[in-house]
Amino acid sequence: MIQDILPDIYHNEFDPDAGMPDPSDTVLMYRGRSVLCRMDDAGGPVFPTALEVREHADPGTGRYTYLFSITIRSGEGPERVRRYFLYTPDEETEDLLPGYGFENLRILRNPGSKRDCFAAETGYHLALWYTNNRFCGRCAARMMPSKTERAMVCPACGNTVYPRISPAVIVGVTRGDKLLMSRYAGREFADFALIAGFCEIGETVEETVQREVMEEVGLKVSNIRYYKSQPWGFDGGLLMGFYCDADGQDEIKVDEDELSEAAFYDRKSITGQRVKDISLTSEMMLCFRDGKEPK
């Protein structure tokens, strides 16, 4: 999946002494659900270095925020550490960096370098958190970054806010040699998906599995078994994958507000065109197709 970047190693530790980026460090900039990049010859996104930003941006018109680092062991050359910084310009301009443009985050699902695409996805998760916590939700004072941990602190009332991670489930509902696959209603993503949803307060993840399946397709399930998890910065979530059995032969009742269609498909009908090493959903579909799902 997109976070599996070995032999490279991701380091998310907070670094109070990160300072300013080195010329070779990677800079991430976002506008809505778009990231600043250019495309390489293979069609993968390339993100600017701090040197490129400094050459074309007024250093007094934006700020850098250290995000994380990755130890690079793949490719040619000696092992090295690349740091990633969020750059927030004071003013939005279309020509901030010649040769680069803002592209929809969906390009990260077809990566050239999975390492950098994982970094850009995770950077978006943090960028959105910083944007949404500029002011205190308790007293409305301007928040300040903590000097000891990754948190935003209110200097007026002491309210401390940490990055939000939303737990969610991805559910592969099975009926013998068939898997329930669906399409979302009214979303840009048009390919097949599995039942999914966020956990509610006071609810176990197993109860979330049961509730989401009942709400979206009207089926009861049993034999719930855990598969794998995945951080998913596109939506700020931590996805937990489960398989379960449809309990009985009840008819599917599609929630048309959530889904445009849903049906059970035989293993052999699941195509191999999905990118298995990006999303948990795709991996679970192909895992079922190959008969490797937990029993």
C-alpha positions as CSV (number, residue, x, y, z in Angstrom):
1,M,0.0,0.0,0.0
2,I,1.0,3.6,-0.3
3,Q,2.6,3.7,3.1
4,D,4.8,0.7,2.4
5,I,8.0,2.5,1.3
6,L,10.7,0.0,2.5
7,P,13.6,0.0,2.2
8,D,13.0,3.8,2.8
9,I,12.0,4.6,6.4
10,Y,9.5,7.2,7.4
11,H,10.2,9.3,10.6
12,N,7.2,11.2,12.1
13,E,9.0,12.4,15.2
14,F,8.5,16.0,16.2
15,D,11.7,18.0,15.8
16,P,11.8,21.3,17.7
17,D,15.2,22.1,16.2
18,A,14.3,21.5,12.5
19,G,14.9,25.1,11.7
20,M,14.7,26.1,8.0
21,P,14.8,23.6,5.2
22,D,18.1,22.7,3.5
23,P,18.3,23.4,-0.3
24,S,17.7,19.7,-1.1
25,D,14.7,19.3,1.3
26,T,11.3,18.8,-0.3
27,V,8.7,21.5,0.0
28,L,4.9,20.7,0.0
29,M,2.3,23.3,-0.9
30,Y,-1.4,22.8,-1.0
31,R,-4.4,24.7,-2.3
32,G,-7.7,23.1,-1.4
33,R,-7.4,19.4,-2.4
34,S,-4.5,20.2,-4.8
35,V,-0.8,19.9,-4.4
36,L,2.0,21.9,-6.1
37,C,4.0,19.6,-8.4
38,R,5.3,19.0,-11.9
39,M,5.1,15.7,-13.8
40,D,8.1,13.6,-14.7
41,D,8.6,11.6,-17.9
42,A,6.9,8.6,-16.3
43,G,3.8,10.6,-15.4
44,G,4.6,10.7,-11.7
45,P,4.5,13.9,-9.6
46,V,7.7,15.7,-8.6
47,F,7.6,18.2,-5.7
48,P,9.8,21.3,-5.5
49,T,13.0,21.6,-3.4
50,A,13.6,24.4,-0.9
51,L,16.2,25.8,-3.3
52,E,13.6,26.1,-6.1
53,V,11.2,27.9,-3.8
54,R,13.8,30.3,-2.4
55,E,14.8,31.2,-6.0
56,H,11.3,32.2,-7.0
57,A,9.5,33.2,-3.8
58,D,10.0,36.2,-1.6
59,P,11.3,34.7,1.7
60,G,9.3,37.3,3.6
61,T,5.9,36.2,2.1
62,G,5.5,32.8,3.5
63,R,6.4,30.4,6.3
64,Y,7.9,26.9,6.6
65,T,6.6,24.2,8.9
66,Y,8.7,21.0,9.5
67,L,6.6,17.9,8.8
68,F,8.7,14.7,9.0
69,S,11.7,13.1,7.3
70,I,12.4,9.9,5.3
71,T,15.6,8.0,5.3
72,I,16.2,7.1,1.7
73,R,17.9,3.7,1.1
74,S,16.5,2.9,-2.3
75,G,18.0,3.9,-5.6
76,E,21.6,4.8,-6.3
77,G,24.0,6.5,-4.0
78,P,24.6,6.4,-0.2
79,E,21.8,6.4,2.4
80,R,20.5,9.9,3.0
81,V,17.8,11.8,5.0
82,R,15.3,14.0,3.2
83,R,13.2,16.3,5.2
84,Y,9.8,17.6,4.2
85,F,8.4,21.0,5.0
86,L,5.0,22.6,4.5
87,Y,5.3,26.0,2.8
88,T,2.4,28.4,3.4
89,P,2.6,31.6,1.2
90,D,1.0,34.7,2.7
91,E,-0.7,35.4,-0.7
92,E,-2.0,32.9,-3.3
93,T,-0.4,33.4,-6.7
94,E,-0.8,31.3,-9.8
95,D,2.9,31.7,-10.8
96,L,4.5,31.0,-7.5
97,L,7.0,28.6,-9.0
98,P,7.6,28.4,-12.8
99,G,7.2,24.9,-14.2
100,Y,4.9,23.8,-11.4
101,G,1.2,23.8,-11.0
102,F,-1.5,22.7,-8.6
103,E,-2.8,19.2,-9.3
104,N,-5.7,17.3,-7.7
105,L,-4.5,14.9,-5.0
106,R,-5.8,12.0,-7.0
107,I,-2.5,12.0,-8.9
108,L,-0.9,10.6,-5.8
109,R,-2.8,7.3,-6.4
110,N,-0.8,6.7,-9.5
111,P,2.7,7.4,-8.1
112,G,6.0,7.6,-9.8
113,S,7.8,7.6,-6.5
114,K,5.6,5.9,-3.9
115,R,7.8,7.4,-1.2
116,D,7.1,11.0,-2.3
117,C,3.5,10.3,-2.9
118,F,3.1,8.9,0.6
119,A,4.8,12.0,1.9
120,A,2.5,14.3,0.0
121,E,-0.6,12.5,1.2
122,T,0.6,12.6,4.8
123,G,1.7,16.2,4.4
124,Y,-1.9,17.0,3.3
125,H,-3.3,15.5,6.4
126,L,-1.1,17.7,8.5
127,A,-1.6,20.8,6.3
128,L,-5.3,20.5,6.7
129,W,-5.0,20.2,10.5
130,Y,-2.8,23.3,10.7
131,T,-5.3,25.2,8.5
132,N,-8.3,24.2,10.6
133,N,-6.6,25.1,13.9
134,R,-5.4,28.6,13.4
135,F,-7.8,29.8,16.1
136,C,-8.8,28.3,19.4
137,G,-12.1,26.5,19.5
138,R,-12.6,27.4,23.1
139,C,-11.8,31.1,23.3
140,A,-11.1,32.1,19.7
141,A,-7.6,33.4,20.3
142,R,-4.9,32.7,17.7
143,M,-3.2,29.3,18.3
144,M,0.6,28.9,18.4
145,P,2.7,25.8,17.6
146,S,4.0,23.9,20.6
147,K,7.7,24.0,21.1
148,T,7.9,20.5,22.6
149,E,5.5,18.4,20.6
150,R,3.3,18.4,17.5
151,A,0.4,20.3,18.8
152,M,-1.3,23.7,18.6
153,V,-1.5,25.6,21.9
154,C,-3.7,28.5,22.8
155,P,-1.6,31.1,24.7
156,A,-4.8,32.6,26.2
157,C,-6.6,29.6,27.7
158,G,-4.0,26.8,27.4
159,N,-6.2,24.7,25.1
160,T,-4.0,22.1,23.4
161,V,-5.0,20.5,20.1
162,Y,-3.3,17.5,18.6
163,P,-3.5,16.2,15.0
164,R,-6.9,14.6,14.4
165,I,-7.0,11.0,13.3
166,S,-10.4,9.6,12.4
167,P,-10.8,5.8,12.8
168,A,-12.8,4.2,10.0
169,V,-13.5,0.7,8.7
170,I,-13.3,-0.9,5.2
171,V,-15.5,-4.0,5.0
172,G,-15.3,-6.9,2.6
173,V,-18.7,-8.6,3.0
174,T,-18.5,-12.2,1.6
175,R,-21.1,-14.7,0.6
176,G,-19.3,-18.0,-0.2
177,D,-17.1,-17.2,-3.2
178,K,-18.6,-13.8,-3.8
179,L,-17.6,-10.4,-2.5
180,L,-20.0,-7.4,-2.1
181,M,-18.7,-4.5,-4.2
182,S,-20.4,-1.1,-4.6
183,R,-20.0,2.3,-6.2
184,Y,-20.4,5.6,-4.3
185,A,-23.2,8.0,-5.2
186,G,-22.3,11.4,-6.3
187,R,-18.5,11.2,-5.9
188,E,-15.6,11.7,-8.3
189,F,-14.3,8.2,-7.5
190,A,-16.3,6.0,-9.9
191,D,-14.6,2.6,-9.5
192,F,-15.8,-0.2,-7.4
193,A,-15.3,0.1,-3.6
194,L,-16.1,-1.8,-0.4
195,I,-18.5,-0.8,2.3
196,A,-16.8,1.9,4.5
197,G,-17.5,4.4,7.2
198,F,-16.2,6.2,10.2
199,C,-16.5,5.0,13.8
200,E,-19.0,6.7,16.0
201,I,-18.4,7.7,19.6
202,G,-18.9,4.9,22.1
203,E,-18.7,2.2,19.3
204,T,-16.3,-0.6,18.9
205,V,-14.9,-1.1,15.4
206,E,-16.7,-4.4,15.1
207,E,-20.0,-2.6,15.9
208,T,-19.0,-0.1,13.2
209,V,-18.7,-2.9,10.7
210,Q,-22.2,-4.2,11.6
211,R,-23.8,-0.8,11.5
212,E,-22.2,0.4,8.3
213,V,-23.2,-2.7,6.4
214,M,-26.7,-2.6,7.7
215,E,-27.0,1.2,6.9
216,E,-25.6,1.0,3.4
217,V,-26.9,-2.4,2.1
218,G,-29.4,-3.7,4.7
219,L,-27.5,-6.9,5.5
220,K,-26.6,-8.5,8.8
221,V,-23.1,-9.9,9.1
222,S,-21.2,-12.4,11.3
223,N,-17.7,-13.9,11.6
224,I,-16.0,-10.5,11.6
225,R,-12.3,-10.9,11.2
226,Y,-9.6,-8.3,11.1
227,Y,-7.3,-8.0,8.1
228,K,-5.0,-4.9,8.1
229,S,-4.9,-1.2,8.8
230,Q,-3.8,1.8,6.7
231,P,-3.2,5.5,7.5
232,W,-5.1,7.5,4.8
233,G,-4.1,11.1,4.9
234,F,-6.5,12.0,2.0
235,D,-9.4,12.0,4.5
236,G,-7.4,12.2,7.8
237,G,-8.3,8.7,8.7
238,L,-6.9,5.5,10.0
239,L,-8.5,2.7,8.0
240,M,-9.1,-0.7,9.5
241,G,-9.9,-3.6,7.1
242,F,-12.3,-6.4,8.0
243,Y,-13.9,-9.3,6.2
244,C,-17.2,-10.7,7.4
245,D,-19.9,-13.1,6.2
246,A,-23.3,-12.0,5.0
247,D,-25.6,-13.6,7.6
248,G,-28.3,-15.4,5.5
249,Q,-29.6,-14.7,2.0
250,D,-31.3,-11.4,2.6
251,E,-31.8,-9.0,-0.3
252,I,-29.5,-6.1,-0.7
253,K,-31.2,-2.8,0.1
254,V,-29.0,0.0,-1.2
255,D,-28.9,3.4,0.6
256,E,-29.1,5.6,-2.4
257,D,-27.8,8.6,-0.5
258,E,-24.5,6.7,-0.1
259,L,-24.3,4.2,-3.0
260,S,-25.3,4.2,-6.6
261,E,-25.2,0.4,-6.7
262,A,-24.1,-2.7,-4.8
263,A,-24.0,-6.4,-5.7
264,F,-22.1,-9.6,-4.9
265,Y,-19.4,-10.6,-7.5
266,D,-17.7,-13.9,-8.0
267,R,-14.0,-14.0,-7.3
268,K,-13.2,-14.7,-10.9
269,S,-14.9,-11.5,-12.0
270,I,-12.7,-9.2,-10.0
271,T,-10.2,-7.8,-12.5
272,G,-6.5,-7.4,-11.9
273,Q,-6.4,-3.8,-13.1
274,R,-6.6,-2.2,-9.6
275,V,-3.4,-0.9,-8.1
276,K,-2.9,-3.2,-5.2
277,D,0.0,-1.4,-3.6
278,I,-1.9,1.9,-3.1
279,S,-5.1,1.5,-1.1
280,L,-6.4,-1.0,1.5
281,T,-9.7,-1.3,-0.5
282,S,-7.9,-2.5,-3.6
283,E,-5.7,-4.8,-1.7
284,M,-8.6,-6.4,0.0
285,M,-10.5,-6.9,-3.3
286,L,-7.5,-8.6,-4.9
287,C,-6.8,-10.6,-1.7
288,F,-10.3,-12.0,-1.9
289,R,-9.9,-12.7,-5.7
290,D,-6.8,-14.8,-5.0
291,G,-8.4,-16.6,-2.1
292,K,-6.0,-15.2,0.5
293,E,-8.5,-13.4,2.8
294,P,-8.6,-14.4,6.5
295,K,-11.2,-17.1,7.1
